[in-house]
Amino acid sequence: MHSTIVKKTFLFPSLFIVLSLACDLSFTVASPTNPAPLPTNTIIPATVASTQIPASPTLVPATLAPNAKATAPQPAFEGVEVSVDPLSIVLSPGLASGARGSQFSRAEGENVASWDVTPGHIQLKLEGYLLQGKSQQPQIYVYPALAYAEMCPAAFESIHRLDNILYAPGGPVLNDRLPAVPFFNAAQVFASNVQLISFQNGQGVRFVTEYAQYPASANNQDLFYHFQGVTRDGAYYIIAILPITAPMLAETSDGGAPLPSGGVPYPYFADPEADMQLYYKSVLDLLNASPSQVFTPTLDQLDQLIQSMKITS
C-alpha cells in the first residue's frame, strides 16, 4: 500500500455514499484463454473455462501477525475460472453458475453524484448464486487503490483501517476498526467471524456483517460475508459483498419475525430503550462460535472463492 496515503496520522472524515446501480459499460466474463482487452459499451456472451490453480496461503487468525506462514499443504481450486480485466476468480461447483463483469469509467465533478464518483473500476456480479432475493447482491469490486483513496474520503478511511489491520503488530481486531463499504449509506451494525485471508497476490480481512440505518435485528435477509483487501503491490483495492445466512437468525428484519430455536431475541421491537449492545454481543458470541458448515454458503466456500482471486497489475 502506498505509504503516502495510508500511513498519514490524520484521517478525512468518514463518509458513507449510496451504492451505484448504473451500469452503461457492461461486458461479460472473458475466458482466461482469451486475455485481449474487451471494448467498453459492448455486451458479449459470457464464457468460462474449467481450471485448477494453486491455492493461496491458508487463513491466518486475526490475532496473529499477517505475515504468519501456512504450514498445511496447499490444495488446488477446482471449478471454472472467470475474469474481467484485471480480476480473475474461480467459481466452485454449487456456489454460482457464472458471472458478469462491468467496467466503469472515471467519473467526477460537480455534475456527478457522490455515489458515482470513481477513478474507474470493475465490478464482477455472480450469477446463479446459491442465495437469491437478499438485500445485497453477490459482487466483487476492484478499484485503483491510490486514485480511489484520493477521490473518496470514505475509501481513504477504509484503506487506512485495512492497512492498520494487515501491517500493524498482531492483536485483536475490533469491530470499530474494521474497514467499511465506502459506497453504502448505512453503518455496520455488527461484525463476526473476523479472519485475515490471503488471495493469489494480496491479502485482506473477511467478516460476517450487516448494515443498517437503525438498531436492526440480526437477520438472514441482510446478512453478508464481507471481504476487503489489497494487492501486495498496493495497486488495487478489493471489496467483496456475498450474501450468507445462519440457521439461528430470523429470516427477515421484521421485528416480529419468527426466531429459530437457539436464536437471540431482538429486544428493540418491544422496547426501544433496550440494551442493544448486549443484544449484539450475544449475537456475535453465537455467530463466532458457529462452525463454517452451519452457514449457507459455508464460510469455507466463500473463503476459497476469495483465496482463488488474482488481480493482474
C-alpha positions in Angstrom: 0.0 0.0 0.0 1.3 3.5 -0.8 2.6 4.9 2.5 1.8 8.4 1.4 -1.9 7.6 1.6 -2.4 5.0 4.3 0.3 5.9 6.8 -0.7 9.5 7.5 -1.6 10.3 11.1 -4.7 12.2 10.2 -7.8 11.0 8.5 -10.5 12.5 6.4 -14.0 12.4 7.9 -15.8 9.1 7.2 -18.4 9.4 4.5 -20.9 6.7 3.5 -22.2 7.0 0.0 -25.0 5.2 -1.8 -24.2 2.1 -3.9 -24.4 3.0 -7.6 -26.8 0.9 -9.7 -25.9 2.5 -13.0 -24.1 0.2 -15.5 -23.7 1.5 -19.0 -20.3 -0.1 -19.7 -21.2 -3.7 -19.1 -19.4 -6.6 -20.7 -19.5 -10.2 -19.9 -16.8 -12.5 -18.4 -13.9 -13.3 -20.6 -12.3 -16.7 -20.8 -8.7 -16.8 -19.3 -7.6 -18.3 -22.7 -8.5 -15.0 -24.4 -6.9 -12.2 -22.4 -7.3 -9.5 -25.0 -9.0 -6.4 -23.5 -12.7 -6.2 -24.2 -14.1 -3.0 -25.6 -16.4 -0.9 -23.4 -20.0 -0.3 -24.3 -20.2 -3.9 -25.7 -22.0 -6.9 -24.4 -20.9 -10.4 -25.4 -21.9 -13.9 -24.3 -20.2 -15.0 -21.1 -17.5 -17.6 -21.4 -15.8 -19.7 -18.7 -13.1 -22.3 -18.7 -12.5 -25.3 -16.4 -9.4 -24.8 -14.4 -7.3 -25.8 -11.5 -4.9 -23.3 -10.0 -2.7 -23.4 -6.8 -4.4 -22.2 -3.7 -3.2 -19.1 -1.9 -1.9 -19.3 1.7 -4.5 -20.6 4.2 -6.4 -18.4 6.6 -4.4 -16.6 9.3 -6.3 -15.9 12.6 -6.8 -12.2 13.0 -5.0 -12.2 16.3 -1.8 -13.2 14.6 0.7 -11.2 12.6 -0.4 -11.1 9.0 2.9 -12.5 7.7 2.4 -15.8 9.6 3.2 -18.6 7.2 0.8 -21.5 6.4 2.2 -25.0 7.2 -0.6 -27.1 5.8 -0.3 -28.5 2.2 -1.9 -26.1 -0.3 -4.9 -27.6 -2.2 -5.9 -26.8 -5.7 -9.0 -24.9 -6.5 -11.5 -26.8 -8.7 -14.1 -25.0 -10.7 -14.4 -22.6 -13.5 -12.2 -19.5 -13.8 -14.0 -16.3 -14.8 -12.3 -13.0 -15.4 -12.9 -9.3 -16.1 -9.6 -7.5 -16.5 -7.8 -7.2 -14.1 -9.7 -9.7 -11.9 -9.9 -13.4 -12.2 -11.5 -15.8 -9.8 -12.5 -19.5 -9.6 -16.2 -20.4 -9.0 -16.5 -23.7 -7.1 -19.4 -26.1 -8.0 -22.7 -25.2 -6.3 -21.7 -21.6 -5.4 -22.7 -19.8 -8.6 -23.3 -20.7 -12.2 -21.4 -17.9 -13.8 -20.5 -14.2 -13.6 -20.9 -11.0 -15.5 -18.4 -8.1 -15.4 -19.0 -4.4 -15.8 -16.4 -1.7 -16.4 -17.0 1.8 -15.1 -15.1 4.8 -16.5 -13.7 7.6 -14.4 -16.4 9.9 -13.1 -16.1 13.1 -11.0 -17.0 16.8 -10.9 -19.9 19.0 -9.8 -22.4 17.2 -12.0 -21.5 13.7 -10.7 -23.4 12.4 -7.7 -21.2 11.4 -4.8 -22.1 7.7 -5.2 -21.0 7.8 -8.8 -17.5 9.2 -8.1 -14.9 6.7 -9.2 -11.4 6.7 -10.7 -12.7 3.9 -12.9 -13.3 0.4 -11.6 -14.6 -3.0 -12.4 -17.5 -5.0 -10.9 -18.0 -8.7 -11.1 -21.5 -10.0 -10.3 -22.0 -13.7 -9.6 -24.9 -15.2 -11.5 -27.0 -18.2 -10.3 -25.7 -17.6 -6.8 -26.7 -20.1 -4.1 -28.8 -17.4 -2.3 -31.4 -15.3 -4.1 -33.6 -12.4 -3.1 -31.3 -11.0 -0.4 -30.7 -7.3 0.4 -27.2 -7.4 -1.1 -26.2 -8.8 -4.5 -23.1 -11.1 -4.7 -20.5 -8.8 -6.2 -16.8 -8.1 -6.2 -15.4 -4.6 -6.9 -11.8 -3.7 -7.9 -10.6 -0.1 -7.7 -7.2 1.5 -8.3 -6.3 2.0 -4.6 -4.4 5.3 -4.6 -6.7 7.0 -7.0 -9.9 5.9 -5.1 -8.4 7.0 -1.8 -7.6 10.4 -3.2 -11.1 10.9 -4.7 -13.2 9.4 -1.9 -12.7 10.2 1.8 -14.6 7.0 2.9 -12.3 4.9 0.7 -9.3 6.6 2.3 -10.6 5.8 5.7 -11.3 2.1 4.9 -7.9 1.6 3.2 -6.2 3.2 6.2 -8.1 0.8 8.6 -7.2 -2.1 6.3 -3.6 -1.1 6.3 -3.6 -0.9 10.1 -5.0 -4.4 10.4 -2.7 -6.0 7.8 0.6 -4.4 8.8 0.3 -3.4 12.5 1.6 -5.8 15.2 -0.7 -8.8 15.9 -3.7 -8.2 18.2 -7.4 -8.4 18.3 -9.3 -6.7 15.5 -12.0 -4.5 17.0 -15.3 -4.0 15.1 -15.0 -0.2 15.1 -11.6 -0.6 13.5 -12.7 -2.7 10.5 -12.9 -1.2 7.1 -16.4 -0.2 5.9 -18.0 -0.3 2.5 -17.2 3.2 1.1 -20.4 3.4 -1.1 -23.0 2.4 1.5 -25.3 5.0 3.1 -25.7 2.9 6.2 -23.4 1.9 9.1 -22.1 -1.5 10.1 -24.3 -2.9 12.8 -22.0 -5.7 13.9 -19.2 -7.9 12.6 -18.4 -11.5 13.5 -16.1 -14.3 12.4 -13.3 -11.9 11.6 -10.4 -13.6 9.9 -7.3 -12.5 7.9 -7.3 -14.2 4.5 -4.8 -14.2 1.6 -5.6 -14.4 -2.1 -3.2 -15.1 -5.0 -1.4 -11.8 -4.9 -2.7 -10.0 -1.9 -4.3 -10.1 1.5 -7.2 -8.7 3.4 -9.8 -9.4 6.1 -13.2 -11.1 5.9 -16.1 -11.0 8.4 -19.8 -11.6 8.6 -21.8 -8.4 8.9 -24.9 -6.4 8.4 -25.5 -2.7 7.6 -28.5 -0.6 8.6 -29.6 3.0 9.5 -31.1 2.0 12.8 -30.5 -0.7 15.6 -31.6 -3.5 13.3 -32.0 -7.2 14.2 -29.5 -9.7 13.1 -31.3 -11.5 10.2 -30.7 -13.5 7.1 -32.2 -11.0 4.7 -29.4 -8.5 5.3 -26.5 -10.7 6.5 -23.5 -10.9 4.2 -19.9 -12.1 4.0 -17.7 -9.1 3.5 -14.1 -9.0 2.3 -11.7 -6.1 1.8 -8.2 -6.5 0.6 -5.3 -5.0 -1.3 -2.8 -6.4 -3.7 0.8 -6.9 -2.5 2.0 -4.0 -4.6 -0.7 -1.7 -3.2 -2.1 -1.0 -6.7 -5.6 -2.4 -6.2 -8.3 -2.3 -3.5 -10.9 -5.1 -3.5 -14.3 -5.2 -1.9 -16.5 -8.3 -1.9 -20.1 -8.5 -0.8 -21.6 -12.0 -0.7 -24.9 -12.9 0.9 -24.8 -15.5 3.6 -27.3 -17.0 6.1 -27.1 -18.6 9.6 -29.7 -21.0 10.9 -30.1 -19.3 14.3 -31.2 -16.0 12.8 -34.6 -14.8 11.8 -35.2 -14.8 8.0 -36.3 -11.2 7.7 -35.6 -7.9 9.5 -39.2 -7.7 10.8 -39.1 -7.2 14.5 -41.7 -9.9 15.0 -40.2 -12.4 12.6 -40.1 -16.0 13.9 -36.9 -16.7 15.7 -35.3 -20.2 15.3 -34.5 -22.3 18.3 -31.3 -21.1 19.9 -31.5 -17.6 18.4 -31.2 -14.4 20.4 -34.5 -12.4 20.8 -34.5 -9.0 19.3 -35.4 -6.6 22.2 -35.7 -3.3 20.3 -39.1 -4.2 18.7 -40.7 -4.5 22.2 -38.5 -1.8 24.0 -36.7 1.0 22.1 -34.8 1.6 25.3 -33.4 -2.0 25.4 -29.7 -2.7 25.8 -28.8 -3.2 22.1 -25.1 -3.6 22.8 -25.9 -6.6 24.9 -28.1 -8.0 22.2 -25.4 -7.6 19.5 -22.7 -9.1 21.8 -25.0 -12.2 22.3 -25.4 -12.4 18.5 -21.7 -12.1 18.0 -20.9 -14.8 20.6 -23.4 -17.1 18.8 -22.0 -16.5 15.3 -18.4 -16.6 16.4 -18.9 -20.0 18.0 -20.6 -21.4 14.9 -18.6 -23.7 12.6 -18.2 -22.9 8.9 -20.6 -25.6 7.9 -23.7 -24.1 9.5 -23.6 -21.1 7.3 -25.1 -21.0 3.7 -22.9 -20.8 1.7 -20.3 -22.2 4.1 -17.5 -19.9 5.2 -15.1 -22.3 3.7 -16.8 -22.0 0.3 -16.6 -18.2 0.4 -13.1 -18.2 1.7 -11.9 -20.4 -1.1 -13.6 -18.1 -3.6 -11.6 -15.1 -2.2 -8.4 -17.2 -2.0 -8.6 -18.1 -5.7 -8.7 -14.4 -6.7 -5.9 -12.9 -8.7 -5.5 -9.2 -9.7 -3.3 -8.6 -12.7 -1.4 -5.3 -12.4 
